[in-house]
């Protein structure tokens, strides 16, 4: 993806190790957490169906189908995570990390669809109020909070602080989407719990609809935000943790560099950043090209670019002069 020009006076160089080599020991705990979340969602969906029938609660039965969808989405995410961890090939020279973005994109869309479904369910609860077994709802709500809360915290803590401290806790777009899924479930069960208590003491069934609308809007907002961020990564926008202007300024100040151009920075999966730069050297400064290249690579890594590629050019034969 970097621009390597083959002409006299230009020298290209990339890192010695690929993206997957840098992440040799990464994500084992996170994968275990994702698997746990999958099985918890699948198992609890069955519990919800039984509980919804016993409590005469269509809201709980509807949430059961929502959890089935969650389990399927998390299962897809686990599959994509495994694919993204495969070593690079001659066909996919950067590896398969971007495959995780596909599931992140799908999960965000699922969340948006779930938010719309919740709004529809809330509307129907106002039109056709229905008596439910509030004590049974309360018990299921407590169990739902415990199960989904545990899964959420398990994935959140699995990110850890990896060898690159800027990684937002080690979570990529995929795992953040799954955490948002589980957060939706946690908030949903919190609403059921509050609603069950209020209904028990007052008989105001419409309270559940009010809480559902608030949660749906909250989840919809965050899902939209995550969707936009995922699309930005897919469109190769500059990562949020990289200040491109500051990077270019500091590169230009390196001793021995006459000019910096064609600076590009993007991310493979929202966590692993890639960058390339063309540097015109000034030999009169007395520094070797190797020394200048080392300074550039160190500076790029300081700016959270794990995979830097540097192309050295001379003042007499630079890309800008040859319009290449």
Buried (B, 14 or more C-beta within 10 A) or exposed (E): EBBEBEEEBBBBBBBEEBBBEBBEEBBEBBBEBBBBBBEBBBEBBEBBBEBBEEBBBBBBBBBBBBBBBBBBBBBBBBEBBBBBBEEBEEEEEBBBBBBBBBBBBBBBBBBBBBBEBBBEBBEBBEEEBEEBBBEBBBBBBBBBBEBBBBBBBBBBEBBEEBEBEEBBBBBBBBBBBBBBBBBBBBBBBBBBBBBBBBBEEEEEBEBBBBBBBEBBEBBBEBBBEBBEBBBBBBEBEBBBBBBBEEBBEBBBEBEBBBBBBBBBBBBBBBBBBBBBBBBBBBBEBEBEBEBBBEBBBEBBBEBBBBBBBBBBBBBEEBBEEEEE
